[in-house]
Amino acid sequence: MRRLPSIAAAAAWLAISVAASACAPTVHVKVDPITIYAKLDANVRLQLDQDVKALIQKNPDLF
């Protein structure tokens, strides 16, 4: 009857591990969206427009 205590010990460890894993805490974090306001001057807009036109001319099937 030496096996009975080891089976009981294994069952006790199993019950303790199940109970411990059921009590795992959860953390909820609220993340607010980030809003970025960018003011572009005319020179930046013109340069971007020229870059986009050049890119479209190089790759006509892009869109």
N, C-alpha and C positions, 0 to 999 in steps of 0.2 A: 504493500500500500504506500510505497514511496512516491508514486506518480501523482497521487491526489493533491498533495500540497503544491507541487509545481504547476499543476493545471489551475488550481485556485489562485496562485500568485500571478499566472499569466492572465487569467480572467480579470483579476483586480487591476493589473497594469493596463489592460485594454480598456476597462471602464474608466480609469483615471485619464488616459490619453484622449478618449472620446469626449469626456466631460471638459477637459482643458481646451480642446480644439473648438468646442461649441461656444466657448466664451471669448473668442477672439474679437478684440475691439475693431471697429471700422471708423475711419476718419473721412469726413466730408469737407472738402475745401471749396469755397465759393470763389470763382474767378470772374472778375468783371471784365468786359471787353475794353480794349485799349482804342481810343480815338485819337488819330493824329491829324492835325490840321496843317496843311502845307500850302504856302503861298508861293506860286511860281511866277516869275516875272516873264516878260515877253521874250527875252533872249533864250531862256531855257525852253520855253514852249516852241520857239522857232527851231532850235537845234534838235529837239525831240521830233518835231514834224519832219525835218529833213532826214534824220536817221531812220525814221519809219518808212519814208518814201524810198530811201536807198535799199532798205531791207526787203521791201516788197518788190522792187525792181530786180533784185538778185534772186529772189524766191517767189515767182509769180503764183505758184500753187500753194502758197502758205495759208491762204484763207479760203 
